[in-house]
Amino acid sequence: MKTSEFIAKKAVKNIEYVSFTWQTPSNIALVKYWGKTNPQIPKNASISFTLNNCHTITTIDFKRKHNAEIVSESDKSVAFNLFFEGKKKEEFKPKIAEFFKRIQAYCPYIFDYEMTIKSENSFPHSSGIASSASGLSAIAMCLMSLEKQLHSDLSEEFINKKASFLARLGSGSASRSIEGPLVVWGKHAAVEESSDLFGVKFPYKVAPVFNNYQDAILLVDKGEKQVSSTVGHNLMNNHPYADARFKDANENLEKMATILQKGDLKAFVSLVESEALTLHAMMMASSPYFILMKPNTLKIINKIWEYRAENDSNICFTLDAGANVHVLYPENEKKSVNTFIEKELAVFCQNKQYILDNAGLGAIEK
């Protein structure tokens, strides 16, 4: 699809007031994207598990401006208030304002409404869980619900594609939070209909062992990240190993596509962990360089390796751009691994906090 296909037509209805609520999840990448060009185009394709319990619930109240049709183009602005977990959050507004600026050509109706945005997370904000992914995808789904009201002929397939397209313009990983349980973002020859513009559900039959895959998120550090993802992505522009990394990531996605279909758990474990460590290696080799792992991150990784060897387990870890550890394991190991986490890994988490999650199906209207 071309970007022009996402430009909304002139509204066929006048809606004075409407409200929508969506719950959209975070996601955890198995093959990582790290590095992008404007406007939010990935340097390599990525694939992720959509999560289930780690989500954002967002309500947007749309109230039509009385002078919406007579305001000149030069005076148009997007009017919104933002509340996060019951409190007005002025500090969050610049990022959302920039998002609205990026999508205004595709959603011109946003100028016609005053919006009140109310969001809450099921997980700690800035905890290393992708809150921008769940938050911006939730806003995108609310906008598409309004667009559906204004243009009743929109299909569910188009709504999901455009929501992913819009969410991507706010946060690249948000493009992977609309559907599930496995989503690919980035054009790749091994995945039919994949695109740099939006995420697509993994189109091939997955081996049963990957159904309802488990993800325990160990909250090693719930503080603000030392380096924002935007800064980290930008450091790839002059990175000495960037080209090799992009090539490697695209090759890994092709390998992962085969692994998921064949059900090769040993290969899955190896590739997922390699991807996680490569992501952090790129950060450590950047200029300026940075380390987001904490001592307890490494202790958890070593404990996982010991447990896997001793129990012939298929447990593995992955990391996002932070200190927290995502522990991935098949459902048939759920009981034993959850016991291992509680007895041996929780001690390395901040206040012994962790979240038990599993692969989910994407956005849900509430």
Secondary structure, DSSP 8 states (H G I E B T S, - for coil): --GGGGS----SS--SEEEEEEEEEEEEEEE----EETTTEESS-EEEEEEEEEEEEEEEEEEE-TTTTTS-GGG---EEEEEETTEE-GGGHHHHHHHHHHHTTT-GGGGGEEEEEEEEESS-TTSSS-HHHHHHHHHHHHHHHHHHHH-TT--HHHHHHHHHHHHHHH-GGGGGSSB-SEEEES--TTSTT--SSSEEE--S---GGGTT-EEEEE-S--S--SS-HHHHHHGGGG-TTHHHHHHHHHHHHHHHHHHHHHT-HHHHHHHHHHHHHHHHHHHHTSSS------HHHHHHHHHHHHHHHHHT---EEE--SSS-EEEEE-GGGHHHHHHHIIIIIGGGSGGG-EEEEEB--B-EE-
